Each structure stands twice: as structure tokens, then as C-alpha cells.
Amino acid sequence: EKGFRPFDAAVHATREIGLAVMSITLSLVAVFMPIAFMTGIVGRYMSSFGVTMSFAILVSLLVSFTLTPMLSARFLRASNGGSDGAAAPDKPAPARQPASKARGLYHLIETGYMWLLERALRWRW
């Protein structure tokens, strides 16, 4: 939507959300990993759960930093009408078509939500 080439858009988006994804992942691992070291009867049943959840979350981090941006760069089209790569990675080219948020199902949902929000804020308790 900002006119980046698909590869540059994937790199830019990954950098933009990288810190948030990393912090969420590490906090989830910090929550689930101690379960893997529980002792007693509860530890016998729950230790595999802690290891499994921590491993799954770490794999999710790996996928979100590698596979998802690569597939996005491969399968998504450039929004500026051409795939010649004229847009520089620092400055997006002006978009020629309206953003996908300005039409379709998302627009209907957003319009309804904004209507409801305006009414709710107008008549606060």
C-alpha cells in the first residue's frame, strides 16, 4: 500500500515489528519454560507441556522472521501498478489505486465500528 517493492516491503515490515515480536516471544518463553522444571506429580504431567510450548513459540519466532517475510515478498504484488522496482526502499512511491482498507469488507466493518463508537462516546454513562 505504501508503494514499496515486495522485497523491500517485507524487510521494512519485519524491522518495524521485530522488537515487539521478540519481546512477546521472550516473555512467553519466560512464562512457559519454568513449567518444564516443575517437580512432583504435577511436574511429571506438565513438564512436557512447558517444553512443547516453549519450543513452539521459538519456532514461531523463527517463522515470523524468515518464512513469512520471504513468502510475502514472493506472493504479494507491488501496489504501484508495476513490478519494475522503481520505488526506492527509503521513500515509497505514491500509490495509484486506493488502499485496500478504503474499500471492501474492511471498510464496511470500520464504518460500522466508527458509527457505534461515536454513539457510545456521545452518550457516556
C-alpha positions in Angstrom: 0.0 0.0 0.0 2.9 2.4 0.5 4.4 1.6 -2.9 7.5 -0.4 -1.8 8.7 -3.2 -3.9 7.6 -6.5 -2.4 11.1 -7.5 -1.1 11.7 -4.0 0.4 8.3 -4.0 2.0 8.9 -7.4 3.6 12.3 -6.2 5.0 10.8 -2.9 6.2 7.8 -4.6 7.9 10.0 -7.2 9.6 12.2 -4.5 11.0 9.2 -2.5 12.1 7.6 -5.3 14.2 10.8 -7.1 15.1 11.2 -5.7 18.6 7.6 -6.3 19.5 7.7 -9.9 18.3 10.9 -10.6 20.0 9.7 -9.2 23.4 6.4 -11.1 23.2 8.3 -14.3 22.4 10.8 -14.0 25.2 8.1 -13.2 27.7 6.1 -16.2 26.7 9.1 -18.5 26.9 9.8 -17.0 30.3 6.3 -18.0 31.4 6.2 -21.5 30.0 9.8 -22.6 30.5 9.6 -22.8 34.3 6.8 -25.3 33.9 9.3 -27.7 32.3 11.3 -27.7 35.5 8.4 -28.4 37.9 8.9 -31.4 40.3 6.5 -33.8 41.9 3.4 -35.3 40.4 2.4 -32.1 38.7 5.9 -31.9 37.1 5.5 -35.3 35.7 2.5 -34.3 33.7 3.2 -30.7 33.0 7.0 -30.7 32.2 6.4 -31.9 28.6 3.8 -29.1 28.2 6.3 -26.4 29.2 9.0 -27.8 26.8 6.4 -28.1 23.9 5.0 -24.6 24.4 8.5 -23.0 24.6 9.7 -24.9 21.5 6.5 -24.0 19.5 6.9 -20.3 20.5 10.5 -20.2 19.5 9.7 -21.9 16.1 7.0 -19.3 15.6 9.6 -16.6 16.1 11.9 -18.2 13.6 9.0 -18.4 11.1 7.9 -14.8 11.6 11.4 -13.5 10.9 12.2 -15.8 8.0 9.5 -17.7 6.2 6.6 -15.2 6.4 8.6 -12.2 5.0 10.0 -14.4 2.3 6.6 -15.7 1.2 5.1 -12.2 1.4 7.8 -10.9 -0.9 7.3 -13.7 -3.3 3.5 -13.8 -3.4 2.3 -10.3 -2.9 2.2 -7.9 -5.8 3.6 -4.3 -5.8 0.7 -1.8 -5.3 2.2 0.8 -7.6 0.9 -1.0 -10.7 4.2 -2.4 -11.9 6.9 -4.7 -10.7 9.8 -2.8 -12.2 11.0 -1.8 -8.7 11.1 1.9 -9.3 10.4 2.8 -5.7 13.4 3.3 -3.5 13.4 1.4 -0.2 13.6 4.6 1.8 10.8 6.6 0.0 7.6 4.9 -1.0 6.2 5.8 -4.4 2.7 7.4 -4.4 0.1 4.7 -4.7 -2.1 4.8 -7.8 -5.0 2.9 -6.5 -6.9 3.3 -3.2 -5.6 1.3 -0.3 -7.4 -1.9 0.4 -8.6 -0.5 3.6 -10.6 2.1 1.7 -12.8 -0.4 0.0 -14.3 -3.9 0.6 -15.3 -5.7 3.7 -12.8 -4.0 6.0 -14.3 -0.6 5.0 -17.8 -1.8 5.9 -16.6 -3.1 9.3 -14.7 0.0 10.0 -17.6 2.3 9.1 -19.9 0.3 11.4 -17.4 0.4 14.2 -16.9 4.1 13.9 -20.6 4.7 13.9 -21.0 2.6 17.1 -18.0 4.3 18.7 -19.4 7.8 18.0 -22.7 6.9 19.6 -21.1 5.3 22.6 -18.9 8.3 23.2 -21.7 10.7 22.7 -23.9 9.1 25.4 -21.4 8.1 28.1 -22.7 7.0 31.5 
